[in-house]
Structure formats: structure tokens, C-alpha cells
């Protein structure tokens, strides 16, 4: 459920201070954006200084960083750039989940995502993302091509399941593809051919050099790794939010509810007072992770 922010957005307004714009202290926004992450070394919110309520959130820590936009006109947390060099299964997921926390706190409707490169197209469907309509036909073509290469490695029942899911008839079809854990003895030549024809950037050898697919290839890996598509999470879609929380192990909605509470009834905070309260805001911060 979206937390309605205490401000009114006007499309012709130029704002350079997100805290003043939203009446939410930057310390609270930072707490939402970096919740549960280890040793954040730098954090900044900058404005595009243009109409449209456009801001950029950026932070970095030891082996990880994230940068993304906020559009109040579109009610959108933009795709941005997630980087995780820690080679763990938690930091990247937490960073993406925290974007949703920020979105809920600021009253956004959608979190955008560009799945690409090595494992993104395989991993993010498990977080509940739905492919943007504009990318479905191209993605369907790529999946059909890969399914054709995969066919000799499957029995008739498995082939039928794969071909049906590759048609992407339902928003959840991509997540179902990502759950096809069946190991398949794909040889390197077939893997590389599928990657090249569908604009993948890496060979099987290069995946393995990066530490991926060393323990074998599943049908899901073969069908999805290296693909590229735009996707989204609707912050008001309970099924998508459930999937995101399960995948990331972050209680996105509970954390968003706890990041801010209404100001005390006898205290009305004026914009000029934000600096005074930024280090000790009259809002409750929670740390669940």
C-alpha cells in the first residue's frame, strides 16, 4: 500500500531540495535508500533543476553502488545502475528492494528496471518484475530462438512447457521460466550461438570466468541469461510486492511504514527547520535487517 506523502506536486515547479519538496528529512530518505546495507561510504541526492520533480539518488559502499532517478511527474523510481562486486546473494537484492522502499515512502507508483548483461534477465523475474509492453515482442522472439536450440535437450513434456512459457501470455510467465531448474547438458557452441543471436555479450567461458554457471546450466539459465529487457514493479500490486520481498528477504512494506511517522501533533516543522532536525529528525527510523 502506497504511503501518501505530505506534499502536493505541481508539474511546473522547479525544486532543488528533495527534503523541502517532500517535507521528509534527507536522513529519513537516506535511511530508506540504504537500509540494511553494510558500510555506506557516500550518499547524495541531487536535483535536475528542471520542472517535473526530477531527482537522482546515488550512494556507494565497499564493493557496491547504486544510482537511480526519481520522477514525481511520472511517479516513477527510474531504472538506474546497480553494481555489486561483493559476489554475495544479498547486497544487490537489498539495493533493489530499497528502491521500492524509497518509492513507497515518496508516494511513487512504479519501480523501473533494465535487466541486462550477465545474470540480470535470469535473476530479476524472481523478484516479481513484469516486462514492459514495448519489449514483449522482441523478448518473445529471442526466447523462441533459444527454445529452438534447447529442444534437442528436452523430452516432449518439457519442450511443451518451455514453448508455452516463451510466448509470455501472462505477466508471470517470465518468472515461471526463471524457475525451470532442470539441468541441461548444453555444449559451449550451442550456448554461445544462442547468446550471439540474441545480442548476449558473453560466451560460456566468460560467464564461468566471472564465477557463474560453474556448476552446470539449467533450462532457465540457457533461456534467460544475457537477454535484455525493460521491466517494472507496480508498488500497489500485492503479488509483485510479495515476490520482491521473498526474493530479496527485505520486508519492503513494513520498512516503508516504519521509516517515517507523522510529526508530533504539537510540532509543525517548517522548511527552514529541516537542517536543525536532519541529524535527529522527529521521525522514527527502524532497522530490521
N, C-alpha and C positions, 0 to 999 in steps of 0.2 A: 504494500500500500504506500503510495507516494506521500511523503511528508510535505505539506504545503508550506512554502517559505513565506516569511512575513514581509513581502515586498510586492510591489506592482511593477511589472515590466512594461516599458514603453519603447517601441521599435526605433524611435528617433533619438533615444537617449544615448549619449556617449559617456561611458563610465570607465575610470581608470583604477578604481579601488573596489575589489570584489567584496571586501568586508562591509564597506559603506553601502554598496549596491544591495547586498542581501541582508544586511543587519545581522550577520553571523560573523563573529570574530575569526580572523585568519587562523588563530590557534586551533579552533574547532574544525575548520576546514582541513587544516594540516593533519589533525588527529584522524579525521575520516579517511584522508587520502593515503596515509602511511600506517594505518592500524595494523599492529602485529608484525611489522617488518623489522628486521634487525638493523641497527646502527645506520639510520638515515643521516647522511652527511650534509646534504644541501636540499633546500626546498624553496620554491619560488612560485608565485602566481603573478602573471603579467597580463596586461590588457592590450588588445589590438588597437585601442584608442579610436575605435570606429563605432558607428551605430550598429546595433544588433546584439549588444551584450555579449561580445566575444572575449574570452579569456583563455589563457594557456596555463596548465598546471605542469610543473616539471620537478622531479626530485631524483636523487641518486644516493646509493649507498655502496657498501663493499661488494662489488660484483653484480650490481643490479641498478636499473634506472627505468624511469617511465616518463613519458611526455604525452599529453593529450589536450584537446581543446574543450572548452565549454561554450555552447551556444544557447543563450537564453531565448533567442528568437525561435530557434528550432526545437528547443527543449531537448538538446542532444549533448551527450558526452561523446566527443569525437573519437575516431579510431586510434590515432597516435602511434607511439612506438614503445613496446615493452621489450626490455632487454634483461635477460637473466643468465649470467655466466657462472652461477653458483652450482649448476648441474644437480639441482635438487628437484623434488616434486612439489614444493610448497611455495617458494618465493614468487615465481611467475604467476601462479594461480591466485595467490593472495593479492598481487598487484592489480590483476584484472578485476577481482572481486571488489577491491577497494574503489575502483572506478564506479561500480554500481552503488556502493555506499555513498560516495560523493553525489552521484546522481539523485539518489533518494533524498538526501539532506537538502539539496538545492532545488528540488521540485522538478527535475528533469523527467522525461518520459522514456528515453531510449539511450542505450549504450551501443555505440557503433564499434565495429571490429573489422580489420582487414587480415584475414587468415592467409598466410603465405609461407614461403621459404621451406625449411626442413619439415618440421612436425606440426606446424600450426593448423593446417587444414585437417589433420587427423585428430589433434587434441581438442580444439575448441568446440566441436559439436558435442562433446561430452559435457561441456559447460552449459548446454542448453541453447546455443545460438541458432538462429534461423537465417538462412541465406536470403540476401536481398533479392527482390523480384527481378531486378535488372540483370543479375548474374546467373539466374537459374538455368537458362537455356544453354549458355556456354558451359557451365559446370556439368549439366546433363550430357552434353556431347563428350566432354573429357572422360566422364565416368563410363559411358558406353564404350569408348575406345579401350579403356583399361580393362573393362569387363570382358571384352573380346579376347584380349591376351590371356586373361585369367582362366577362361573357360576350360582349356585342356587340363587344368589342375584341379577341377571340381567335379563332383558327381552331379547327377541330374537335379537332385533336390536343392543342393547348394547353389547351382547355377541359376535355378529359377528364382531363388531368394535374392541373389545378387542383382539379376536383371530387373526384378521388380523394384528393388530399393533404388537402383540407379536412375529410375525415372523421376525420382523426387516428387512423388504425388502428394506427399504430406510434409509439413514443416519438420516433423520429427524423423523423416527418412534419413537425413544425414547422420543423426545420432545413432540410428539403427545400423547404418553402415560402419560407423566407428566402433561398434560393438561386435563386429564379425571377427572373433578372436581365432578362427580356425587357422592353424599353421599351414602354409602352402610352400612347397619346395621350388619357388621361383628361381630360375637361374639369373645371373647378373645381366646377361644380354637382354632378356625379356624385361627385367626391371628397368634397365637404362633406356630401352626403347620406349617404354611407357612414359618415363619421365620426359624424355626429349620431345615426344609428340604432343604432350600436354603442357609444355612450357615449364617443366620442372628444371631446376637449376643444378641438381647434383646427381652424381652417379651413386650406385650402391656402395662402391668403395669409399666415396666421400662421406656418405651417411655414416658408415662404420668408423671412419677416421674421427668423426665428430662424437662418437660414442653411442650412436643409435643403431638399432636393428642388428646388434651383435649376437643376440640370442635367437635369431630367426625372424621370418617375415610372416605376418598374418594376412588374411584377406583384406582386413581393414587398412593395414599399412600400405599394401600394394595399391589399393583403390584410392587412397586419400593423400598420402604423403607427397608433398611437393606441389599440390594444387594451390590455386589462388582464387579467393572469392571474398566479397564483402558480405558482412553478416551483422546481426543486431540482437540485442536482448531488450524486450519490452519490459520495463520495470514494473508494470502493472499486470504482467502475465504470471500467474502463480506457478504454472508448470515450468516456465523458463527459470523463474527465481529458485524454485525447488532444485532444479538440475544444477544451477550455478552454485548453490550452497553445498550440495552434496559433492560436487567435483572439487570445489576449492577448499572445503572444510572451513569456510568462513560464514558465520551467521549474519549475512548481509543485512537483512531486515531488522534484526534485533539490535545490531550495532548502530544502524542508522537511527533507530528510535532513541538510542541512548546517547548519541553524540551531542545532541542539543536538547534542552528543555526550555520552556517559555521563561522569559525573565521573571524575577520575583515581582509580585504584584505591586509592591511599594517602590520599585526601582524602574524608572524609564530611562533606558540608555540612549543618549543622543549620539549622533555620528562623531562629534568632537571628543567623545569619551572613549572611543574604541581603543585608542592607544593605551589609555590608562588601564583598561581591563584585559588587554591582549595576553598578558602574562598570567593573569589569574581571572579568567572570564567567569561571569555568573551563570555558567552553563555546566552541566555535568558531563565529564568525559569518562568513558568506560574503556577498559582494556580486558577483553575476554580471552584473547589468544595467548 
